[in-house]
Amino acid sequence: MTAKEQVNAFCAKLANGEQANPQDLISILTPDMLERMLRIQYDAGLMRGSTEKETEAICRLLASGMPEDEIAVILCIKADVVSAAAKYNKENIAAYTKQLKGRQRRRKQAG
């Protein structure tokens, strides 16, 4: 069985809900395979982090009342992405709206 087949068998074991020892995976992987796997995981983590930050920015701008098409232009992203963020993050947008109104109220009282 090749290293690639062993890795696939290990992944199939995990997918079936079976217990698997991570040490088994490490012993299967060649140094090159391990390096590629770690690089892919690192890149995926970076992308996920940037996506989360982008979604947060979209939600905050929507909470401020900015139209979706303007947000898309400002952030240089497709309008579909902004629409999806608006659709799937209504709770976050409501929370940001509440925060924004609280800040505006405090500034008004202080000023």
N, C-alpha and C positions, 0 to 999 in steps of 0.2 A: 504494500500500500504506500503510495507517495505521500509526501508531507501535505500536499494540497488536499488529498482525499482524507487524510487523518483530521485536518482542520475542519473539513466539511462534516465529517462524522461527529466531531466534537460539537459543532454548531447545531447539528440535527439533534443531538442528545439534549442540549439546552432548550431547543425549540419544543421538544416533547415534554419538557418539565422535569427531566431527570436531573439528579445531582451530578455535577461535574467538578472535578478538581482543577483549578486554574493551573496548578503545577504541571498537569498533563499537557495542557496547551503550550506552555513554555518549553517543555521538552520536545514537542513536535516541531515547533517553528525553527526554521533556519534563521541565522542572524539577519539576513536580508529581508525575510518575511516579517520578522518581528519589527524591524525598522519601518517597513512600509505600513504595517498595521498601526503602529504608534503615530506615524505621520498622518495617516488618514483620520485617526481619532482626534488628534490635535487640531487638524484643519476643520473637522466637523464641529468641534467645540468652539473654535473661533467664529465660524459661520453662524452657529446657533446664538452665540453671544451678540453678534452684530445684528442679527435678526430681532432679538429681544429688544435691543436698544432702539432699533428702527421702529418697532411696534410701539414702544413706549413714547417715542417722539410723535408718532402719528396720533396716538391717543391724547397726548397733551395738547397738540394743536387742534384736534377736533373738540376737546373740552373748552378751548378758548373761543370756539365759534368759527374757526376758519373753515371755509368750504373745502370739500374733498379734492376738487380739481386744482385748487391753489396749493394744497399740501403736496400733491403729486408733482407739481412743477417745481416747488421749492426744494423738495427732497430728491428730485430727479429719479422718480420711480413711476411705475405704471399706475394708472388710476385704479385698476383692478385690485392692486395690493392695498391701497388706501381703503377701498370699499370693503374688502375682506376684513381688514383690521377693524373697521367701524362695526361690521356685522358681528364679529366674534369676540369683541372686547368691550361690549356695552357696559359691563360692571366696572371695568377699569376707567372708562371714559366718565362714568357717573362719579366715581371716586375723585378723579382729577378735577372735575367740574366743581365738586364740593370743596376741594382744597383751594381752588382758584377763587371761588366766591368768599371763602373764609379769609384769604389773604387780602382780597380787595376790601372787605369789610374792616379788617384791622387797620389797613392803610388809611382808610377814610376816617376812622375814629382817631388815629394818631395825627392825621394831618389837620 
